[in-house]
Amino acid sequence: MGPLPRSLELFYDVLSPYSWLGFEVLCRYQKLWNVQLQLRPSFLGGILKDSGNLPPAEIPRKTQYMRSDLQRLQQLFQVPVRFPKDFSGLVGKGSLSAMRFLTAVNAEQPEMLKKVSRELWMRIWSRDEDITEPQSILAAAERAGMSAEDARALLEKTATPQVKNQLRETTEAACRYGAFGLPITVAHVDGQTHMLFGSDRMELLAHLLGEKWMGPVPPALNA
């Protein structure tokens, strides 16, 4: 019997900038730690409702903290995250359409999921652009390298019961793991399951994996 495979599930929503930070770190460390990384597009709004948690936009002090926190983390993580001008409006519009689109991408073209997810984060959290209108989602997909024809076909599939149910099931899976926000990283190590919340538990994740934590940007990337 060989060692049990080690895998990580990242549940994320592009409405969450901390999801973007966690996403980039896990993508950087995936090969260094020799782990299987499964990206799980989820719906933050459903998780907040299920857990009774409030979004930061409804807590002024948390919003104020996020503004300065992200400015500091931008430099540390080397991710071009910037606080949008209309944060409350952003949260009000939500991310349901975008996350259904990513769910469709994951089902039909999983090799494009990282790139399209990153482009949606870039739109909302770096360039302060919309992610709710169909043309916005199509623009992100095409900028990520997807053909216009494929992007339109996937956008049409976001209205199907299959895609809607899949996003709901993934969100419910996050809730069963104990999620009260996003991102969460679920580590399956040595037959045990560990749920870690946020993008600032990577050192603990490394400890659970028995691996070395070398900061958000490991030196190997700069070699």
C-alpha atoms as an extended CHARMM CRD file, in Angstrom:
* protein
*
       223  EXT
         1         1  MET       CA              0.0000000000        0.0000000000        0.0000000000  PROA      1               0.0000000000
         2         2  GLY       CA              1.3780000000        3.3580000000       -1.0380000000  PROA      2               0.0000000000
         3         3  PRO       CA              0.6660000000        6.6340000000        0.7300000000  PROA      3               0.0000000000
         4         4  LEU       CA             -2.8960000000        7.9020000000        0.5130000000  PROA      4               0.0000000000
         5         5  PRO       CA             -3.2870000000       10.6500000000       -2.1090000000  PROA      5               0.0000000000
         6         6  ARG       CA             -3.3750000000       14.1540000000       -0.6880000000  PROA      6               0.0000000000
         7         7  SER       CA             -5.9570000000       16.4460000000       -2.1770000000  PROA      7               0.0000000000
         8         8  LEU       CA             -7.2370000000       19.9420000000       -1.6020000000  PROA      8               0.0000000000
         9         9  GLU       CA            -10.6340000000       21.3620000000       -2.4600000000  PROA      9               0.0000000000
        10        10  LEU       CA            -10.8680000000       25.1370000000       -2.8100000000  PROA      10              0.0000000000
        11        11  PHE       CA            -14.4060000000       26.4520000000       -2.5150000000  PROA      11              0.0000000000
        12        12  TYR       CA            -14.4960000000       30.0080000000       -3.8190000000  PROA      12              0.0000000000
        13        13  ASP       CA            -16.6050000000       32.8420000000       -5.2030000000  PROA      13              0.0000000000
        14        14  VAL       CA            -15.2010000000       35.6630000000       -7.3290000000  PROA      14              0.0000000000
        15        15  LEU       CA            -17.1520000000       38.1180000000       -5.1740000000  PROA      15              0.0000000000
        16        16  SER       CA            -14.6030000000       37.3580000000       -2.4510000000  PROA      16              0.0000000000
        17        17  PRO       CA            -11.1680000000       39.0010000000       -2.8660000000  PROA      17              0.0000000000
        18        18  TYR       CA             -9.7560000000       36.6960000000       -0.2030000000  PROA      18              0.0000000000
        19        19  SER       CA            -10.8190000000       33.7910000000       -2.4130000000  PROA      19              0.0000000000
        20        20  TRP       CA             -8.5930000000       35.2640000000       -5.1210000000  PROA      20              0.0000000000
        21        21  LEU       CA             -5.6260000000       35.4160000000       -2.7490000000  PROA      21              0.0000000000
        22        22  GLY       CA             -6.1430000000       31.8330000000       -1.6230000000  PROA      22              0.0000000000
        23        23  PHE       CA             -6.6060000000       30.6910000000       -5.2120000000  PROA      23              0.0000000000
        24        24  GLU       CA             -3.3100000000       32.1990000000       -6.3520000000  PROA      24              0.0000000000
        25        25  VAL       CA             -1.3520000000       30.7710000000       -3.4190000000  PROA      25              0.0000000000
        26        26  LEU       CA             -2.7020000000       27.2510000000       -3.9080000000  PROA      26              0.0000000000
        27        27  CYS       CA             -2.0130000000       27.4220000000       -7.6400000000  PROA      27              0.0000000000
        28        28  ARG       CA              1.5830000000       28.4120000000       -6.8280000000  PROA      28              0.0000000000
        29        29  TYR       CA              2.0730000000       25.6250000000       -4.2880000000  PROA      29              0.0000000000
        30        30  GLN       CA              0.1770000000       22.8170000000       -6.0070000000  PROA      30              0.0000000000
        31        31  LYS       CA              3.2530000000       21.2830000000       -7.6290000000  PROA      31              0.0000000000
        32        32  LEU       CA              5.6460000000       22.2490000000       -4.8360000000  PROA      32              0.0000000000
        33        33  TRP       CA              3.5180000000       20.3330000000       -2.3280000000  PROA      33              0.0000000000
        34        34  ASN       CA              2.5690000000       17.5910000000       -4.7850000000  PROA      34              0.0000000000
        35        35  VAL       CA             -1.1490000000       17.8040000000       -4.0470000000  PROA      35              0.0000000000
        36        36  GLN       CA             -4.2270000000       17.4060000000       -6.1800000000  PROA      36              0.0000000000
        37        37  LEU       CA             -6.0950000000       20.7210000000       -6.2980000000  PROA      37              0.0000000000
        38        38  GLN       CA             -9.7920000000       20.6740000000       -7.0810000000  PROA      38              0.0000000000
        39        39  LEU       CA            -11.4040000000       24.0510000000       -7.7340000000  PROA      39              0.0000000000
        40        40  ARG       CA            -15.0180000000       24.2140000000       -6.5180000000  PROA      40              0.0000000000
        41        41  PRO       CA            -16.9380000000       27.3000000000       -7.7480000000  PROA      41              0.0000000000
        42        42  SER       CA            -19.5280000000       28.0730000000       -5.0620000000  PROA      42              0.0000000000
        43        43  PHE       CA            -22.1030000000       30.7510000000       -4.2570000000  PROA      43              0.0000000000
        44        44  LEU       CA            -21.1170000000       32.9650000000       -1.3370000000  PROA      44              0.0000000000
        45        45  GLY       CA            -24.6340000000       34.3500000000       -0.9540000000  PROA      45              0.0000000000
        46        46  GLY       CA            -26.0110000000       30.8690000000       -0.3000000000  PROA      46              0.0000000000
        47        47  ILE       CA            -23.3310000000       30.1100000000        2.2780000000  PROA      47              0.0000000000
        48        48  LEU       CA            -23.9240000000       33.3650000000        4.1500000000  PROA      48              0.0000000000
        49        49  LYS       CA            -27.6600000000       32.7110000000        4.2110000000  PROA      49              0.0000000000
        50        50  ASP       CA            -27.2440000000       29.1180000000        5.3660000000  PROA      50              0.0000000000
        51        51  SER       CA            -24.8280000000       30.0640000000        8.1670000000  PROA      51              0.0000000000
        52        52  GLY       CA            -26.5640000000       33.2780000000        9.2420000000  PROA      52              0.0000000000
        53        53  ASN       CA            -23.4080000000       35.2800000000        8.5830000000  PROA      53              0.0000000000
        54        54  LEU       CA            -23.4920000000       38.8940000000        7.3720000000  PROA      54              0.0000000000
        55        55  PRO       CA            -21.4840000000       40.1560000000        4.3910000000  PROA      55              0.0000000000
        56        56  PRO       CA            -18.8080000000       42.7870000000        5.1350000000  PROA      56              0.0000000000
        57        57  ALA       CA            -20.8240000000       45.4280000000        3.2720000000  PROA      57              0.0000000000
        58        58  GLU       CA            -23.3980000000       45.3010000000        6.0610000000  PROA      58              0.0000000000
        59        59  ILE       CA            -20.7890000000       45.8600000000        8.7830000000  PROA      59              0.0000000000
        60        60  PRO       CA            -19.1450000000       49.2820000000        8.3030000000  PROA      60              0.0000000000
        61        61  ARG       CA            -16.1340000000       48.5210000000       10.4870000000  PROA      61              0.0000000000
        62        62  LYS       CA            -15.4310000000       45.3380000000        8.5450000000  PROA      62              0.0000000000
        63        63  THR       CA            -15.6760000000       47.2370000000        5.2520000000  PROA      63              0.0000000000
        64        64  GLN       CA            -13.2640000000       49.8740000000        6.5430000000  PROA      64              0.0000000000
        65        65  TYR       CA            -10.8400000000       47.1800000000        7.6640000000  PROA      65              0.0000000000
        66        66  MET       CA            -11.0580000000       45.3360000000        4.3390000000  PROA      66              0.0000000000
        67        67  ARG       CA            -10.0900000000       48.4830000000        2.4680000000  PROA      67              0.0000000000
        68        68  SER       CA             -6.7490000000       48.8210000000        4.2620000000  PROA      68              0.0000000000
        69        69  ASP       CA             -6.2470000000       45.0840000000        4.6350000000  PROA      69              0.0000000000
        70        70  LEU       CA             -6.4310000000       44.4300000000        0.8950000000  PROA      70              0.0000000000
        71        71  GLN       CA             -4.0360000000       47.2620000000        0.2020000000  PROA      71              0.0000000000
        72        72  ARG       CA             -1.4400000000       45.5950000000        2.4160000000  PROA      72              0.0000000000
        73        73  LEU       CA             -2.1460000000       42.1060000000        1.1010000000  PROA      73              0.0000000000
        74        74  GLN       CA             -1.7640000000       43.2680000000       -2.4900000000  PROA      74              0.0000000000
        75        75  GLN       CA              1.9390000000       43.7660000000       -1.8940000000  PROA      75              0.0000000000
        76        76  LEU       CA              2.4670000000       40.6690000000        0.2270000000  PROA      76              0.0000000000
        77        77  PHE       CA              0.6500000000       38.2570000000       -2.0960000000  PROA      77              0.0000000000
        78        78  GLN       CA              1.6770000000       40.0360000000       -5.3160000000  PROA      78              0.0000000000
        79        79  VAL       CA             -1.9130000000       39.9650000000       -6.5560000000  PROA      79              0.0000000000
        80        80  PRO       CA             -3.2690000000       43.2070000000       -8.0930000000  PROA      80              0.0000000000
        81        81  VAL       CA             -6.3340000000       43.4200000000       -5.8370000000  PROA      81              0.0000000000
        82        82  ARG       CA             -7.8860000000       46.8760000000       -5.4180000000  PROA      82              0.0000000000
        83        83  PHE       CA            -10.9320000000       47.9450000000       -3.4560000000  PROA      83              0.0000000000
        84        84  PRO       CA            -13.8380000000       48.9140000000       -5.7740000000  PROA      84              0.0000000000
        85        85  LYS       CA            -15.4410000000       52.3500000000       -5.6120000000  PROA      85              0.0000000000
        86        86  ASP       CA            -18.9600000000       51.0670000000       -4.9780000000  PROA      86              0.0000000000
        87        87  PHE       CA            -18.4580000000       48.1000000000       -2.6690000000  PROA      87              0.0000000000
        88        88  SER       CA            -22.0700000000       48.0560000000       -1.4260000000  PROA      88              0.0000000000
        89        89  GLY       CA            -23.3690000000       48.1320000000       -4.9740000000  PROA      89              0.0000000000
        90        90  LEU       CA            -21.0220000000       45.3320000000       -5.9090000000  PROA      90              0.0000000000
        91        91  VAL       CA            -22.2860000000       43.1110000000       -3.1090000000  PROA      91              0.0000000000
        92        92  GLY       CA            -25.8710000000       44.0480000000       -3.9290000000  PROA      92              0.0000000000
        93        93  LYS       CA            -25.5330000000       42.8530000000       -7.5180000000  PROA      93              0.0000000000
        94        94  GLY       CA            -24.0130000000       39.6020000000       -6.3440000000  PROA      94              0.0000000000
        95        95  SER       CA            -22.1540000000       36.9410000000       -8.2770000000  PROA      95              0.0000000000
        96        96  LEU       CA            -24.7690000000       34.3220000000       -9.1010000000  PROA      96              0.0000000000
        97        97  SER       CA            -24.4800000000       34.6890000000      -12.8890000000  PROA      97              0.0000000000
        98        98  ALA       CA            -20.6820000000       34.6070000000      -12.7820000000  PROA      98              0.0000000000
        99        99  MET       CA            -20.5670000000       31.5460000000      -10.5460000000  PROA      99              0.0000000000
       100       100  ARG       CA            -23.0790000000       29.6950000000      -12.6940000000  PROA      100             0.0000000000
       101       101  PHE       CA            -20.8740000000       30.4800000000      -15.6790000000  PROA      101             0.0000000000
       102       102  LEU       CA            -17.8040000000       29.1100000000      -13.8800000000  PROA      102             0.0000000000
       103       103  THR       CA            -19.8190000000       26.0290000000      -12.9640000000  PROA      103             0.0000000000
       104       104  ALA       CA            -20.5720000000       25.5150000000      -16.6500000000  PROA      104             0.0000000000
       105       105  VAL       CA            -16.9090000000       26.0710000000      -17.5290000000  PROA      105             0.0000000000
       106       106  ASN       CA            -15.8780000000       23.4920000000      -14.9370000000  PROA      106             0.0000000000
       107       107  ALA       CA            -18.2730000000       20.9530000000      -16.4210000000  PROA      107             0.0000000000
       108       108  GLU       CA            -17.5380000000       21.5380000000      -20.1040000000  PROA      108             0.0000000000
       109       109  GLN       CA            -14.0170000000       22.9990000000      -20.3000000000  PROA      109             0.0000000000
       110       110  PRO       CA            -12.3240000000       22.3820000000      -16.9300000000  PROA      110             0.0000000000
       111       111  GLU       CA             -8.9290000000       23.2590000000      -18.3970000000  PROA      111             0.0000000000
       112       112  MET       CA            -10.1860000000       26.8560000000      -18.7360000000  PROA      112             0.0000000000
       113       113  LEU       CA            -11.4890000000       27.2080000000      -15.1780000000  PROA      113             0.0000000000
       114       114  LYS       CA             -8.3610000000       28.7860000000      -13.6730000000  PROA      114             0.0000000000
       115       115  LYS       CA             -7.9790000000       31.3520000000      -16.4330000000  PROA      115             0.0000000000
       116       116  VAL       CA            -11.6410000000       32.3790000000      -16.5560000000  PROA      116             0.0000000000
       117       117  SER       CA            -11.8670000000       32.5950000000      -12.7640000000  PROA      117             0.0000000000
       118       118  ARG       CA             -8.7950000000       34.8060000000      -12.6880000000  PROA      118             0.0000000000
       119       119  GLU       CA            -10.2070000000       37.1010000000      -15.3750000000  PROA      119             0.0000000000
       120       120  LEU       CA            -13.4580000000       37.5460000000      -13.4590000000  PROA      120             0.0000000000
       121       121  TRP       CA            -11.4620000000       38.4480000000      -10.3450000000  PROA      121             0.0000000000
       122       122  MET       CA             -9.4110000000       40.8750000000      -12.4200000000  PROA      122             0.0000000000
       123       123  ARG       CA            -12.5720000000       42.5720000000      -13.6700000000  PROA      123             0.0000000000
       124       124  ILE       CA            -14.2020000000       42.9880000000      -10.2990000000  PROA      124             0.0000000000
       125       125  TRP       CA            -11.2530000000       43.3240000000       -7.9150000000  PROA      125             0.0000000000
       126       126  SER       CA             -8.5480000000       44.9390000000      -10.0300000000  PROA      126             0.0000000000
       127       127  ARG       CA            -10.1980000000       46.9810000000      -12.7970000000  PROA      127             0.0000000000
       128       128  ASP       CA            -13.4770000000       47.7380000000      -10.9720000000  PROA      128             0.0000000000
       129       129  GLU       CA            -15.5790000000       46.3990000000      -13.8370000000  PROA      129             0.0000000000
       130       130  ASP       CA            -18.9340000000       44.6430000000      -13.9470000000  PROA      130             0.0000000000
       131       131  ILE       CA            -19.3020000000       40.8420000000      -13.7360000000  PROA      131             0.0000000000
       132       132  THR       CA            -23.0960000000       40.5990000000      -13.7520000000  PROA      132             0.0000000000
       133       133  GLU       CA            -24.0460000000       41.4780000000      -17.3250000000  PROA      133             0.0000000000
       134       134  PRO       CA            -23.7760000000       38.7740000000      -20.0210000000  PROA      134             0.0000000000
       135       135  GLN       CA            -21.3690000000       40.8800000000      -22.0770000000  PROA      135             0.0000000000
       136       136  SER       CA            -19.1040000000       41.2860000000      -19.0530000000  PROA      136             0.0000000000
       137       137  ILE       CA            -18.9300000000       37.5370000000      -18.4880000000  PROA      137             0.0000000000
       138       138  LEU       CA            -18.3060000000       36.9110000000      -22.1850000000  PROA      138             0.0000000000
       139       139  ALA       CA            -15.5380000000       39.5160000000      -22.2080000000  PROA      139             0.0000000000
       140       140  ALA       CA            -13.8050000000       37.7990000000      -19.2830000000  PROA      140             0.0000000000
       141       141  ALA       CA            -14.0390000000       34.3960000000      -20.9480000000  PROA      141             0.0000000000
       142       142  GLU       CA            -12.6680000000       35.6690000000      -24.2500000000  PROA      142             0.0000000000
       143       143  ARG       CA             -9.8660000000       37.5450000000      -22.5320000000  PROA      143             0.0000000000
       144       144  ALA       CA             -8.9740000000       34.2720000000      -20.8030000000  PROA      144             0.0000000000
       145       145  GLY       CA             -8.5400000000       32.6590000000      -24.2170000000  PROA      145             0.0000000000
       146       146  MET       CA            -11.9290000000       31.0690000000      -24.8020000000  PROA      146             0.0000000000
       147       147  SER       CA            -13.5000000000       31.4130000000      -28.2280000000  PROA      147             0.0000000000
       148       148  ALA       CA            -16.5100000000       33.7130000000      -28.5080000000  PROA      148             0.0000000000
       149       149  GLU       CA            -18.5920000000       30.7810000000      -29.7670000000  PROA      149             0.0000000000
       150       150  ASP       CA            -17.7070000000       28.5610000000      -26.8060000000  PROA      150             0.0000000000
       151       151  ALA       CA            -18.2600000000       31.3900000000      -24.3380000000  PROA      151             0.0000000000
       152       152  ARG       CA            -21.7380000000       32.0910000000      -25.6920000000  PROA      152             0.0000000000
       153       153  ALA       CA            -22.6230000000       28.3980000000      -25.6060000000  PROA      153             0.0000000000
       154       154  LEU       CA            -21.5540000000       28.1190000000      -21.9750000000  PROA      154             0.0000000000
       155       155  LEU       CA            -23.4230000000       31.2940000000      -21.0570000000  PROA      155             0.0000000000
       156       156  GLU       CA            -26.6080000000       29.7710000000      -22.4700000000  PROA      156             0.0000000000
       157       157  LYS       CA            -26.0690000000       26.6990000000      -20.3110000000  PROA      157             0.0000000000
       158       158  THR       CA            -26.1250000000       28.7970000000      -17.1310000000  PROA      158             0.0000000000
       159       159  ALA       CA            -29.9280000000       28.8470000000      -17.4090000000  PROA      159             0.0000000000
       160       160  THR       CA            -30.2040000000       25.0550000000      -17.4310000000  PROA      160             0.0000000000
       161       161  PRO       CA            -31.2840000000       23.0070000000      -14.3970000000  PROA      161             0.0000000000
       162       162  GLN       CA            -28.0540000000       20.9860000000      -14.6340000000  PROA      162             0.0000000000
       163       163  VAL       CA            -25.8130000000       24.0050000000      -14.0620000000  PROA      163             0.0000000000
       164       164  LYS       CA            -28.0730000000       25.5620000000      -11.4330000000  PROA      164             0.0000000000
       165       165  ASN       CA            -28.2660000000       22.2830000000       -9.5200000000  PROA      165             0.0000000000
       166       166  GLN       CA            -24.5220000000       21.7150000000       -9.7210000000  PROA      166             0.0000000000
       167       167  LEU       CA            -23.7570000000       25.1240000000       -8.2290000000  PROA      167             0.0000000000
       168       168  ARG       CA            -26.3370000000       24.4970000000       -5.5260000000  PROA      168             0.0000000000
       169       169  GLU       CA            -24.8300000000       21.0910000000       -4.7310000000  PROA      169             0.0000000000
       170       170  THR       CA            -21.2900000000       22.4730000000       -4.5340000000  PROA      170             0.0000000000
       171       171  THR       CA            -22.4640000000       25.2930000000       -2.2620000000  PROA      171             0.0000000000
       172       172  GLU       CA            -24.2830000000       22.8000000000       -0.0430000000  PROA      172             0.0000000000
       173       173  ALA       CA            -21.1220000000       20.6840000000        0.1020000000  PROA      173             0.0000000000
       174       174  ALA       CA            -19.2090000000       23.7160000000        1.4050000000  PROA      174             0.0000000000
       175       175  CYS       CA            -21.9030000000       24.2120000000        4.0330000000  PROA      175             0.0000000000
       176       176  ARG       CA            -21.6370000000       20.5830000000        5.1270000000  PROA      176             0.0000000000
       177       177  TYR       CA            -17.9280000000       21.1130000000        5.6730000000  PROA      177             0.0000000000
       178       178  GLY       CA            -18.8770000000       23.9780000000        7.9900000000  PROA      178             0.0000000000
       179       179  ALA       CA            -18.3840000000       27.0110000000        5.7450000000  PROA      179             0.0000000000
       180       180  PHE       CA            -19.6570000000       30.3580000000        6.9900000000  PROA      180             0.0000000000
       181       181  GLY       CA            -17.8880000000       32.3930000000        4.2990000000  PROA      181             0.0000000000
       182       182  LEU       CA            -15.3710000000       31.9230000000        1.5130000000  PROA      182             0.0000000000
       183       183  PRO       CA            -12.8090000000       30.8110000000        0.6660000000  PROA      183             0.0000000000
       184       184  ILE       CA            -12.5210000000       27.5080000000        2.4390000000  PROA      184             0.0000000000
       185       185  THR       CA             -9.8010000000       24.9720000000        1.7350000000  PROA      185             0.0000000000
       186       186  VAL       CA            -10.6780000000       21.3800000000        2.5300000000  PROA      186             0.0000000000
       187       187  ALA       CA             -7.5930000000       19.2150000000        2.9360000000  PROA      187             0.0000000000
       188       188  HSD       CA             -7.8010000000       15.4350000000        2.7090000000  PROA      188             0.0000000000
       189       189  VAL       CA             -4.6530000000       14.1220000000        4.3680000000  PROA      189             0.0000000000
       190       190  ASP       CA             -3.8990000000       10.6530000000        5.7480000000  PROA      190             0.0000000000
       191       191  GLY       CA             -7.5490000000        9.7110000000        5.7470000000  PROA      191             0.0000000000
       192       192  GLN       CA             -8.5680000000       12.8290000000        7.6660000000  PROA      192             0.0000000000
       193       193  THR       CA            -10.4410000000       15.9170000000        6.4930000000  PROA      193             0.0000000000
       194       194  HSD       CA             -9.5810000000       19.4520000000        7.6220000000  PROA      194             0.0000000000
       195       195  MET       CA            -11.5650000000       22.5860000000        6.7500000000  PROA      195             0.0000000000
       196       196  LEU       CA             -9.6320000000       25.8680000000        6.8470000000  PROA      196             0.0000000000
       197       197  PHE       CA            -11.3110000000       29.2350000000        6.3660000000  PROA      197             0.0000000000
       198       198  GLY       CA             -9.7470000000       32.2150000000        4.6470000000  PROA      198             0.0000000000
       199       199  SER       CA             -6.5580000000       32.9200000000        2.7280000000  PROA      199             0.0000000000
       200       200  ASP       CA             -4.4160000000       33.3470000000        5.8620000000  PROA      200             0.0000000000
       201       201  ARG       CA             -4.2790000000       29.7090000000        6.9960000000  PROA      201             0.0000000000
       202       202  MET       CA             -1.7340000000       28.5370000000        4.4440000000  PROA      202             0.0000000000
       203       203  GLU       CA              1.0110000000       28.0780000000        7.0420000000  PROA      203             0.0000000000
       204       204  LEU       CA             -1.3240000000       25.8000000000        8.9810000000  PROA      204             0.0000000000
       205       205  LEU       CA             -2.1900000000       23.9840000000        5.7640000000  PROA      205             0.0000000000
       206       206  ALA       CA              1.5060000000       23.3880000000        5.1130000000  PROA      206             0.0000000000
       207       207  HSD       CA              1.8430000000       21.9740000000        8.6360000000  PROA      207             0.0000000000
       208       208  LEU       CA             -1.0570000000       19.5750000000        8.0610000000  PROA      208             0.0000000000
       209       209  LEU       CA              0.5190000000       18.4330000000        4.8020000000  PROA      209             0.0000000000
       210       210  GLY       CA              3.9730000000       18.1040000000        6.3580000000  PROA      210             0.0000000000
       211       211  GLU       CA              5.3040000000       20.6080000000        3.8480000000  PROA      211             0.0000000000
       212       212  LYS       CA              7.3420000000       23.7930000000        4.0410000000  PROA      212             0.0000000000
       213       213  TRP       CA              5.6230000000       27.1850000000        3.9590000000  PROA      213             0.0000000000
       214       214  MET       CA              7.7300000000       29.7370000000        2.1200000000  PROA      214             0.0000000000
       215       215  GLY       CA              5.3350000000       32.6920000000        2.1150000000  PROA      215             0.0000000000
       216       216  PRO       CA              2.6270000000       33.6860000000       -0.3680000000  PROA      216             0.0000000000
       217       217  VAL       CA              5.1680000000       33.8550000000       -3.2100000000  PROA      217             0.0000000000
       218       218  PRO       CA              7.5540000000       30.8910000000       -2.8530000000  PROA      218             0.0000000000
       219       219  PRO       CA             11.1490000000       31.5700000000       -3.9290000000  PROA      219             0.0000000000
       220       220  ALA       CA             10.9140000000       28.7830000000       -6.5110000000  PROA      220             0.0000000000
       221       221  LEU       CA              8.6470000000       31.0350000000       -8.5760000000  PROA      221             0.0000000000
       222       222  ASN       CA             11.3290000000       33.6950000000       -8.7480000000  PROA      222             0.0000000000
       223       223  ALA       CA             14.1640000000       31.3170000000       -9.5780000000  PROA      223             0.0000000000
